[in-house]
Amino acid sequence: MGFLSRFRIFKRGGAAKLETMQASTDENIDSVVAKEIKEMKEEFEAARSRKELKLEASYNVVEDYMIEDPWARVLILEDKSTGTYLYYVDELEMTPEERRAYNRIMEILNWELKPLPPSPEEAKGKSSYEWEREFFISQLKRIVSVYRIRFGSLHPHVSWGKILYYLMRDTIGYGPIHVLMKDAYIEDISCDGVGRPIYVWHQKYESLPTNIVFTSDEELDKLVLRLVHKAGRHISVAFPIVDAILPEGHRLAVTFKREVSTTGSTFTIRKFKEKPLSIVDLIEGGVLSSYMAAYLWIAMDYKMPGIVMGVTGSGKTTTLNAMATLFRPNIKIVTIEDTPELKLPHKNWVQLTSRPSYGLGTEKVGEVTLYDLVKVSLRYRPDVIIVGEVRGEEAYVLFQAMATGHGGLTTIHAEDVEAMVKRLTSPPMNIPPSYVPLLKFAVAIKRVRLINPDGTYQIVRRITNLWEIVDYGVYREVAKWNPYTKEHEHDFERSHLLNEISKLAGLSFDEMLNDLERRRTILEWMRIAGIRSYDKVAEIVFKYYMNPEKVYERAVKELEAYSF
């Protein structure tokens, strides 16, 4: 289907149609940009060098890396006077000529671009967001290509690649925070208001201020509105708080204007990987050992209820998601969350999310709480109920479900098993102490600091403790992280849970320990063989349930081959 059949573009003033602007060019814009980057490489490098020279008066460059080569990079800077670090976004700046071309093309996009819905053939297999994004990119490139042909003689010294970068950044991207959203090292982006630098949580350097500062309410409000609209939600002075999910799966929390924040609009974005980390990823990253993973695999196989605890950003949801892939493929799972963050490979999976009230003041019109969802989930006859996080009366219903034989998983904000039990048995959750042993195990995950041989440090996530809940007040630690040896230590031979499972399975305890070793072997094989992707790991786990001997024999055979 032709360009003008999708978009009708008219000159301002309603004069002649720009039909001649159809892409009648020997080179498309991608090849033009590729050629331009090659020819202007020295010019781009010189611009970056000038930027570094200006910074060197006050900062030392600790690290730099590209985000979109050559248009955007990141510098980690150390302040010479204070020793503090700064996350510096360095984008190649547009010249006045490039800015004029950019503004003109943006006029065309904003006022004269009228999209039509895709045909069934074009939209097949894609979400509306995916199709619209792909189609917009293709038409944006076409408009830039046409504009270059028609007006390029008026702008002989412009970088069309740079213009295209800023057009993409400011239309389908995230504008001033686009680089932060693209940086794979960033886990969290936080804006505290007007006149304050945006902060990021960096995997290597922890919390860092950036050089991005919104200097006016209008500028910040505009970005907040854009973020909320990307998430398909509405925000206004009447409803100034939004908790939503961005199209890429990142979690967004926003306040609007100065209704609830004295410094103006604020937002926080919790970034998540497009594909969740697998249990093998966690083993490879040292989050837990292969023995601990095998233990959790057995617990999931027999639908043993458990809980993951930790502080905000410690990795609770990531761990919960990795554990959930270890369930048998033929069971029915219902997940219940405030915002949809869990991603499971199971076919028989129902994902429920809560809904805020549409009423004003104390009126709760249309509200659907976690408590409501946990109650209704029992009507779905699930084998396992997973609640993203318990913090209120929904915990009581979840424990009731576990008491009737349902498997259950959840997370909670707590430092250790004692604190976790105190939270569960106190308002507003009010779990009776006699119900606590319905949880069979508890996992604690934390951010810990590792000192490198050169004296530097890095922040990593580790499952620091694995407890079995034998009874109320009786908690047996079967695995822990040793910060001195930097290794996990295990004591599964005195495991109460494995002994309980062995009786259910009709196995001796020694046979259960042998099963633990076999599963650990399979996990180690996947780690060494590089089978780490979420989908591939789930596939191996599912195959093991169908034919455990075949998968185990393959693992042993290939491990022997790797040892030579």
ZAMARGU-4260 file (C-alpha; in steps of 0.2 Angstrom, whole numbers, plus 5000, padded with zeros to 4 digits):
<rodrens>
0) 5000/5000/5000 | 5007/5017/4995 | 5013/5031/5006 | 4999/5043/5002 | 4986/5030/5004
5) 4991/5029/5022 | 4996/5048/5026 | 4989/5063/5017 | 5002/5077/5018 | 4998/5095/5013
10) 5008/5111/5013 | 5002/5124/5026 | 4989/5135/5018 | 4980/5120/5009 | 4990/5122/4992
15) 4997/5109/4982 | 4999/5091/4988 | 5016/5085/4991 | 5014/5070/4980 | 5031/5074/4973
20) 5038/5070/4990 | 5035/5052/4989 | 5051/5042/4991 | 5057/5044/4973 | 5075/5043/4978
25) 5090/5032/4973 | 5095/5030/4991 | 5084/5027/5006 | 5087/5037/5022 | 5096/5022/5031
30) 5109/5021/5017 | 5111/5040/5018 | 5114/5040/5036 | 5126/5025/5035 | 5136/5035/5022
35) 5135/5051/5032 | 5141/5042/5048 | 5156/5035/5039 | 5161/5052/5031 | 5158/5063/5047
40) 5166/5051/5059 | 5180/5063/5063 | 5168/5077/5065 | 5157/5068/5077 | 5173/5062/5087
45) 5179/5080/5088 | 5163/5086/5095 | 5164/5073/5108 | 5182/5077/5112 | 5177/5096/5114
50) 5164/5091/5126 | 5176/5080/5137 | 5189/5095/5137 | 5175/5106/5145 | 5171/5093/5158
55) 5189/5089/5162 | 5191/5105/5172 | 5179/5098/5186 | 5178/5080/5182 | 5187/5064/5179
60) 5180/5052/5167 | 5178/5035/5176 | 5169/5026/5161 | 5160/5030/5145 | 5149/5019/5134
65) 5138/5021/5119 | 5119/5020/5119 | 5116/5024/5101 | 5132/5026/5091 | 5136/5039/5086
70) 5122/5050/5093 | 5121/5047/5111 | 5133/5040/5124 | 5135/5040/5143 | 5149/5047/5154
75) 5152/5042/5172 | 5161/5057/5179 | 5169/5059/5196 | 5169/5076/5204 | 5187/5081/5207
80) 5182/5092/5223 | 5170/5080/5231 | 5174/5063/5224 | 5155/5060/5220 | 5149/5052/5204
85) 5138/5060/5190 | 5129/5051/5176 | 5131/5062/5161 | 5120/5060/5146 | 5130/5066/5131
90) 5121/5068/5115 | 5128/5076/5099 | 5119/5093/5098 | 5110/5100/5083 | 5117/5115/5074
95) 5105/5130/5070 | 5102/5123/5052 | 5098/5105/5059 | 5087/5113/5072 | 5077/5122/5058
100) 5075/5106/5048 | 5070/5097/5063 | 5057/5109/5068 | 5050/5110/5050 | 5048/5091/5049
105) 5040/5091/5067 | 5027/5103/5060 | 5023/5091/5046 | 5021/5076/5059 | 5011/5086/5071
110) 4999/5095/5059 | 4998/5086/5043 | 5000/5067/5047 | 4984/5058/5047 | 4986/5039/5051
115) 4974/5026/5045 | 4971/5009/5054 | 4982/4994/5047 | 4975/4981/5035 | 4972/4964/5043
120) 4988/4958/5033 | 4999/4971/5040 | 4993/4969/5058 | 4994/4950/5058 | 5003/4944/5073
125) 5007/4961/5081 | 4999/4972/5094 | 4992/4988/5090 | 5007/4997/5098 | 5019/4986/5089
130) 5011/4990/5072 | 5009/5008/5075 | 5027/5010/5081 | 5034/5001/5066 | 5023/5010/5054
135) 5027/5027/5061 | 5046/5023/5060 | 5044/5018/5042 | 5034/5034/5037 | 5045/5045/5048
140) 5060/5039/5038 | 5051/5042/5022 | 5046/5060/5026 | 5064/5064/5031 | 5070/5056/5015
145) 5058/5066/5005 | 5062/5082/5015 | 5080/5080/5012 | 5078/5079/4993 | 5066/5094/4992
150) 5075/5105/5004 | 5093/5098/5006 | 5100/5111/4994 | 5095/5124/5007 | 5104/5114/5021
155) 5120/5108/5014 | 5129/5106/5030 | 5117/5096/5040 | 5117/5078/5048 | 5101/5070/5043
160) 5106/5055/5054 | 5107/5067/5069 | 5090/5075/5064 | 5082/5057/5062 | 5089/5052/5079
165) 5081/5067/5088 | 5065/5065/5078 | 5064/5047/5084 | 5069/5051/5102 | 5055/5065/5103
170) 5041/5055/5094 | 5042/5037/5098 | 5055/5038/5111 | 5055/5046/5128 | 5062/5063/5124
175) 5075/5070/5137 | 5075/5053/5146 | 5077/5043/5131 | 5095/5038/5134 | 5091/5033/5152
180) 5077/5021/5145 | 5089/5014/5132 | 5103/5011/5145 | 5103/4992/5150 | 5113/4997/5166
185) 5099/5008/5173 | 5086/4999/5184 | 5077/5014/5191 | 5074/5032/5185 | 5067/5045/5197
190) 5062/5063/5195 | 5059/5073/5212 | 5052/5088/5204 | 5057/5105/5195 | 5075/5111/5197
195) 5081/5094/5204 | 5092/5082/5194 | 5085/5066/5189 | 5092/5051/5198 | 5096/5034/5192
200) 5100/5017/5200 | 5115/5010/5190 | 5119/4992/5191 | 5138/4996/5194 | 5137/5013/5203
205) 5121/5012/5213 | 5111/5029/5215 | 5118/5043/5204 | 5112/5060/5200 | 5111/5065/5181
210) 5114/5081/5171 | 5096/5080/5166 | 5086/5094/5175 | 5069/5101/5171 | 5069/5119/5174
215) 5050/5123/5172 | 5034/5115/5177 | 5028/5116/5159 | 5043/5105/5153 | 5041/5092/5167
220) 5022/5092/5165 | 5023/5089/5147 | 5034/5073/5149 | 5023/5067/5163 | 5008/5068/5152
225) 5017/5059/5138 | 5023/5045/5150 | 5005/5042/5156 | 4998/5042/5139 | 5011/5030/5133
230) 5004/5019/5147 | 4987/5021/5141 | 4981/5030/5156 | 4974/5047/5161 | 4981/5060/5173
235) 4974/5077/5178 | 4972/5088/5193 | 4957/5079/5199 | 4966/5062/5198 | 4984/5067/5201
240) 4992/5050/5205 | 4994/5036/5192 | 5002/5019/5194 | 5004/5010/5177 | 5014/4999/5165
245) 5023/5007/5150 | 5022/4998/5133 | 5039/4990/5136 | 5034/4982/5153 | 5042/4995/5164
250) 5033/5001/5180 | 5028/5019/5181 | 5022/5029/5196 | 5018/5047/5193 | 5011/5062/5203
255) 5004/5077/5193 | 5008/5096/5196 | 5008/5102/5214 | 4993/5094/5219 | 5002/5081/5230
260) 5020/5086/5228 | 5027/5103/5233 | 5040/5102/5220 | 5029/5099/5205 | 5026/5083/5195
265) 5036/5068/5200 | 5039/5051/5192 | 5048/5035/5195 | 5051/5021/5182 | 5056/5004/5187
270) 5064/4996/5172 | 5062/4977/5168 | 5070/4967/5155 | 5059/4962/5140 | 5062/4944/5144
275) 5063/4939/5163 | 5079/4932/5170 | 5078/4913/5171 | 5083/4902/5186 | 5099/4898/5176
280) 5103/4917/5174 | 5102/4919/5193 | 5114/4904/5195 | 5126/4911/5183 | 5125/4928/5191
285) 5128/4921/5208 | 5111/4926/5215 | 5109/4908/5221 | 5118/4891/5220 | 5113/4877/5208
290) 5109/4867/5224 | 5097/4880/5230 | 5089/4881/5213 | 5087/4862/5213 | 5079/4863/5230
295) 5067/4877/5224 | 5063/4866/5209 | 5058/4851/5219 | 5047/4863/5230 | 5039/4870/5214
300) 5036/4852/5208 | 5026/4848/5223 | 5017/4865/5224 | 5025/4869/5241 | 5019/4887/5246
305) 5033/4899/5249 | 5037/4918/5251 | 5051/4929/5244 | 5056/4943/5255 | 5067/4959/5253
310) 5067/4977/5252 | 5062/4988/5237 | 5073/4984/5222 | 5081/4969/5230 | 5075/4957/5216
315) 5060/4949/5224 | 5049/4949/5208 | 5063/4943/5197 | 5066/4929/5209 | 5048/4925/5210
320) 5046/4925/5192 | 5061/4913/5190 | 5054/4901/5203 | 5037/4901/5194 | 5045/4894/5178
325) 5049/4878/5188 | 5031/4873/5190 | 5024/4858/5180 | 5017/4863/5163 | 5000/4855/5165
330) 4995/4865/5181 | 4983/4880/5181 | 4991/4896/5188 | 4982/4912/5193 | 4993/4927/5196
335) 4987/4943/5205 | 4996/4959/5205 | 4993/4978/5206 | 5002/4980/5190 | 5006/4966/5178
340) 5025/4962/5180 | 5025/4943/5180 | 5028/4933/5164 | 5026/4914/5164 | 5028/4902/5150
345) 5013/4891/5155 | 4998/4890/5143 | 4985/4888/5157 | 4989/4904/5166 | 4976/4918/5171
350) 4984/4935/5175 | 4973/4946/5186 | 4977/4964/5190 | 4969/4976/5202 | 4960/4992/5197
355) 4959/5009/5206 | 4943/5018/5211 | 4935/5030/5199 | 4926/5039/5213 | 4931/5056/5221
360) 4936/5058/5239 | 4933/5043/5250 | 4921/5035/5237 | 4927/5019/5230 | 4917/5017/5214
365) 4923/5003/5203 | 4938/4999/5213 | 4945/4981/5212 | 4957/4976/5226 | 4970/4962/5228
370) 4958/4956/5241 | 4944/4955/5228 | 4955/4946/5215 | 4961/4933/5228 | 4944/4929/5232
375) 4938/4927/5214 | 4953/4917/5209 | 4947/4903/5220 | 4932/4901/5207 | 4945/4898/5194
380) 4950/4881/5202 | 4969/4885/5202 | 4983/4873/5207 | 4994/4888/5212 | 4990/4906/5216
385) 5004/4919/5215 | 5001/4936/5223 | 5014/4949/5217 | 5015/4956/5235 | 5005/4954/5251
390) 5002/4969/5262 | 4984/4969/5267 | 4969/4958/5270 | 4972/4949/5254 | 4985/4939/5263
395) 4972/4931/5274 | 4962/4924/5259 | 4979/4918/5252 | 4982/4908/5267 | 4965/4901/5268
400) 4968/4895/5250 | 4984/4887/5255 | 4975/4879/5270 | 4963/4870/5257 | 4978/4863/5247
405) 4982/4876/5234 | 5000/4880/5230 | 5004/4898/5234 | 5019/4910/5231 | 5020/4928/5235
410) 5033/4942/5241 | 5033/4953/5256 | 5044/4968/5262 | 5054/4961/5276 | 5073/4959/5281
415) 5072/4941/5289 | 5060/4927/5293 | 5056/4934/5311 | 5051/4951/5303 | 5041/4943/5290
420) 5031/4933/5302 | 5028/4949/5313 | 5021/4958/5298 | 5010/4943/5293 | 5003/4941/5311
425) 5000/4960/5313 | 4987/4972/5306 | 4982/4974/5292 | 4986/4956/5287 | 4981/4948/5304
430) 4987/4930/5299 | 4984/4918/5314 | 5000/4911/5321 | 4993/4894/5318 | 4992/4898/5299
435) 5011/4903/5298 | 5017/4885/5295 | 5006/4884/5279 | 5021/4893/5271 | 5034/4879/5269
440) 5049/4890/5265 | 5055/4908/5265 | 5068/4916/5254 | 5077/4932/5258 | 5086/4942/5244
445) 5097/4957/5247 | 5108/4969/5238 | 5126/4966/5245 | 5142/4975/5242 | 5157/4965/5235
450) 5175/4971/5236 | 5185/4969/5221 | 5204/4964/5222 | 5208/4982/5216 | 5199/4990/5230
455) 5183/4995/5220 | 5166/4988/5225 | 5151/4982/5216 | 5133/4980/5221 | 5126/4962/5218
460) 5110/4953/5222 | 5111/4937/5233 | 5099/4926/5241 | 5106/4927/5258 | 5095/4915/5267
465) 5084/4900/5264 | 5073/4895/5278 | 5060/4881/5281 | 5045/4885/5292 | 5043/4870/5303
470) 5031/4878/5315 | 5026/4895/5321 | 5043/4901/5329 | 5052/4886/5323 | 5063/4891/5307
475) 5076/4880/5300 | 5090/4888/5289 | 5095/4876/5276 | 5105/4888/5265 | 5114/4904/5267
480) 5126/4916/5259 | 5143/4917/5267 | 5150/4935/5264 | 5168/4930/5269 | 5170/4916/5257
485) 5157/4924/5245 | 5149/4907/5242 | 5132/4899/5247 | 5132/4886/5260 | 5119/4872/5261
490) 5113/4860/5274 | 5099/4850/5265 | 5103/4834/5273 | 5093/4840/5288 | 5079/4847/5277
495) 5062/4846/5285 | 5053/4850/5269 | 5063/4837/5258 | 5058/4824/5271 | 5040/4829/5270
500) 5040/4829/5251 | 5049/4812/5251 | 5034/4804/5261 | 5022/4812/5249 | 5031/4805/5234
505) 5034/4788/5242 | 5053/4790/5241 | 5066/4787/5255 | 5075/4803/5260 | 5091/4797/5252
510) 5081/4795/5236 | 5075/4813/5238 | 5093/4819/5240 | 5097/4809/5224 | 5083/4818/5215
515) 5090/4835/5222 | 5107/4830/5215 | 5100/4825/5198 | 5091/4842/5196 | 5106/4851/5201
520) 5116/4842/5187 | 5103/4847/5174 | 5104/4866/5180 | 5123/4865/5180 | 5123/4858/5162
525) 5111/4872/5156 | 5123/4885/5164 | 5139/4878/5156 | 5130/4875/5140 | 5124/4893/5139
530) 5105/4888/5140 | 5100/4903/5149 | 5086/4912/5140 | 5069/4911/5149 | 5060/4902/5135
535) 5074/4889/5133 | 5076/4885/5151 | 5057/4883/5153 | 5057/4871/5138 | 5071/4860/5146
540) 5061/4860/5163 | 5045/4855/5154 | 5054/4841/5145 | 5061/4835/5161 | 5043/4833/5168
545) 5039/4823/5153 | 5054/4812/5152 | 5066/4815/5166 | 5078/4801/5162 | 5081/4807/5144
550) 5085/4825/5150 | 5096/4819/5164 | 5106/4807/5152 | 5108/4821/5140 | 5114/4833/5153
555) 5127/4820/5160 | 5133/4816/5142 | 5136/4834/5137 | 5144/4838/5154 | 5156/4824/5151
560) 5160/4831/5134 | 5163/4849/5141 | 5175/4842/5154 | 5187/4837/5140
</rodrens>
